[in-house]
């Protein structure tokens, strides 16, 4: 299974896209991007919920 997220679905205007077969690795990549490009250094439960609502899955 592949997990995918378009950052623009959560942060309008951002063109970054992420995908990984490991959900935890995907979340780590997203957290690094959030810190580097959006200045978000703490992933709160509200942010996690927003991400969860936008992560899509596809067959690998």
C-alpha positions, -999 to +999 in steps of 0.1 A: +000+000+000+012+035-008+003+065+014+001+099-003-004+135+007-005+167-012+006+194+012-016+219-006-047+200+007-037+211+042-016+242+034-032+260+004-007+271-021+020+245-013+029+223-042+048+196-023+036+160-026+046+130-005+043+093-009+057+063+009+048+027+016+054+033+053+029+056+070+053+065+098+080+075+073+055+095+053+046+114+085+083+120+092+088+134+057+057+157+062+070+169+096+104+177+082+087+197+053+064+215+077+094+226+098+115+237+069+089+253+046+061+263+069+078+270+102+057+244+120+080+226+144+054+209+166+029+185+151-001+189+174-030+165+176-051+189+155-024+189+127-022+152+129-060+149+125-059+173+095-032+153+079-051+120+085-081+134+068-061+141+036-038+111+034-049+089+005-040+052+000-033+033-032-023-002-041+014-006-045 
